[in-house]
Every structure is written in C-alpha cells, then in structure tokens.
C-alpha cells in the first residue's frame, strides 16, 4: 500500500485488495453514474444503489491495480457492507 498515493487496502471476498481514487477512477465513476463534477458526486454518494456501488468499487479497484478482480466483481462474494466500507476507505485515503 502506498499511503502517499492515497491507496487503501481492504479485504474483499476474503482477500486483501488495493483501491485508489485516481483521476482515471474519478472520471470512470462520474461517467458510470452520469455525473458532472465533484459536487454532483458528493451528493450522489449519499444514496448509492447496488449497481452504483458496484460501479464505484470497480473503478476504485482498477485505480488500485486490481483490474482482474474488478472485472469479476459481479460474481465475487462481496457483501454490500464490505463494498460500502471499501469505498469509504478509498475516499478517506485520498484526503
């Protein structure tokens, strides 16, 4: 994990994974959620659907170099609580 880069390490489906809110991940999240700008993202993050949560988590995983797992996320044994906590950890690490 590289804290300077804003990476977070979380356990998903029983395995430690790296997440990172890169500019690419941020752009991917905005596109997936149909948003423009960080203000709209902050508002939307307060009430994500399961589909939105999956899209955000996948983008953060890709930002952390976990592209293979991100592509399998819809089939992975990740609970909604794990997903939400992982997303929160990644955003917190980026501050």
C-alpha positions, 0 to 999 in steps of 0.5 A: 500500500502506498499511503502517499498515493492515497491507496487503501487496502481492504479485504474483499471476498476474503482477500486483501485488495488495493483501491485508489481514487485516481483521476482515471477512477474519478472520471470512470465513476462520474461517467458510470453514474452520469455525473458532472463534477465533484459536487454532483458526486458528493451528493450522489454518494449519499444514496448509492444503489447496488449497481452504483456501488458496484460501479464505484468499487470497480473503478476504485479497484482498477485505480488500485491495480486490481483490474482482474478482480474488478472485472469479476466483481459481479460474481465475487462474494462481496457483501454490500457492507464490505463494498460500502466500507471499501469505498469509504476507505478509498475516499478517506485515503485520498484526503 
